[in-house]
Amino acid sequence: MAFFVEYEPDDKKNYDEFYSRYELTIRRSVFSDYIEVAKITTDRRGEGADHEQNLEFFKNKFELRDEKENEYFIAALKDKNDPDAQEEVIGFSHIEYCDFDSEKYKKYEDINTPSGWYLLGLGVYPKYRRLGIGSKLTDIRLKWARNAGAKKVYFYTNPLNVTSQEFHKVLGFKKMEGEWRFLDRPSSKTVMFEADL
């Protein structure tokens, strides 16, 4: 079971201090980024997470993706005060076009969510949260979908994941009424949101 981060709207950090020290880059992923994405996911899931399983999962995802319809973005830092500093990957986001009428989804008999662009993953290491990084990782996904001609974008989450719901509401997402089944997830574990682009 995924660990849901506690919602902390008032836990602001010092943006000026952070961004005066670090250069933040948001970029498209490369294959080798799957290793850091797996680490962030393992960290987010907490105790009992299977890191080897996460590594294998993301390795397969990165190998098989069609970059026109399935992209990961990376948030990376460099210390401005250290000329020898290496890039440190601290977060990621994922967007994918889901055409539920295509052969790819035939094995899921009960899907009733609309086809379109879906925000399917967002993770930032805890020490870098509340610095606007998740928003930047989402902004680039919305721009990606808009550039692809999308008029709407969607995301789903577990009803218990209050943090994700509140975060997306701030970005203009609205809850979709009804009972939704995304892939093989039952409606009891799926809340759907949409935003106009």
N, C-alpha and C positions, 0 to 999 in steps of 0.2 A: 504494500500500500504506500502511495506517495506521501511524503511529508509536506504539509501545507504551511508555508511561511506565515507567521502571525502578521496581521495587518497593523501597521504602525504609521498612520498618516502624519503624526506630529513629530516623528523621530527624524528631524532634519539634520544633515551633516553640513560641515563647512565647505561649501562649493569652492569659494575663492582659494582657500588653503589647498584643497585637493588639486584643483586645476592649475594652480601656479606651480605645483610640484610635478604633476604628471601630464604627459601628452596622451590624450585618448584618441584612438583610431577605431572607427567602425568600418569594417571591410567585408567583402565577400569571402567565404571560406575557401581554403584549399584542402586537398585530401588529408594531409597530415593533421589538420585541426580536429579530426575525429577523436584523437587521444585526449585532448583537453576538454572537448565537449563531454566525453564520457566521464572524466574526472568531476566536472561541475555537476553533472547529473547524479553521480554517486554521492557527492557531498550533499546535494539537495535532498536526496532520499534518506540520508541519515543512517543510523544503526541498522544493520541487517541488509543494506543494499549490496547487490552482487556486482562488484566492479568489473569482473571478467565478462559477465553477461552484458553489461553496458558497453564495454569496449567492442565486443563482437557485434552488438546491435548497431552501434554508430559506424563501425567499419563497413558493414554491409550497406547501411543507408548512404554513406558517402560514396561508396563504389558504384552503386546502382542508380544514383539520382540523375534525373534529366534537369540540367541547370535552368532550362527555360521555364520549367513548371515546379521545381523543387529546389529551394535554395536555403542555405544556412549563412548567417552573418555572424561575425566575430567582433567582440569588443576587446581591444588590446591596449595595454599601457606601456609607456616608456618613461623612466625617470628622467626629467629634463636636466637634472643636476649631475647625471652620470653619463659621460660620453660613451662609455662601454656597455651601457645597460642593454640587455636583451629585451625583446618584446615579451610581455607577460599577458597571456590570454586570461581574461577575468569573467567573460560572459559570452553568451551566444543567443541567437534567435533563429527560428525556422518558419518558413512560409511554403505552402504547397498548394498547387491547383488540384482540386479533387473533382473529377468528372464522374459522378456516381452512375451515369448511364454506360460507362465504358466497361470493357471486359475485366479490367483490373479489379473492379469492385463487385463482380458477379457473385463471389462467394459469400458476400454479406447480404442476406435476403431481406433484412428489415430496415435498411437505411431509409430514413425519411427526411434527412437534412438536405438543403439545396446544394447543387453543384456550385463551385466557385473557389475563390482563394481563401485558404484557412491559415490562421496563425496557429501553428502547432507546437511551439515550444519556445520557452524563454527561461534562461537561467543566468544568475549572476552570483558569484561568491559572496557570502554574507558580509564580509568586511567592506565590500564595495557597493552595498545596497544603499538606497536613499540618497544617491548622488546623481540621479537623472539618467543612469546608464540603461536601465530597462526601457525608459521612454525613447532614448536614442535608438535602441535596438528595434523598437516597435515602429518608430518613424520610418526607418529605412525599409521595413517590410511593407508598410502602407504605400510608400513611394514606388516600390517594386511592383505591387499589384496595380497601382494607378498607371504606371508606364506600360503595363501589359494590357491596358484597356479596361480594367475592372471598374465597375460602378459601385460595387459593394465588396466588403471583406467580412469574414466570419471568424469566430473562435468558439470553442466549447470548453467547458471545464466541469469539474465535480461540484455539486451544490455546496459541499463543505469548504471549498477553496474560496473563502471570502476575499482574501488578498488579491487573487487574480481578477475576481469580479469587480472589486472596487477600483483596481488599477485601470482596467479597461473602460469602466464607466467614465473615469476622469478623461480618458482619451476620446470620448464621444461614442462609445459603443452602447447599444441599447439591447436589453434583454428581449429575446423573441418568445412570445407566448406560445404555449403548447407543450406537448410531450415529444421529445426528440430522441432519435436513436442514431448516433454517429458511429459508423462501422459496426463493431460488435458490442458497443457499450449500451447497456439498458437505459431506458429513459430515466430511471430512478437515480442514475449516476451521471446524467448529462444535463447541463444548462447551456443554452445556445445564446450567443450575442451576435449582433451585426452592426456594421457602421457604413455609412455612405462615404464614398470617396469624391 
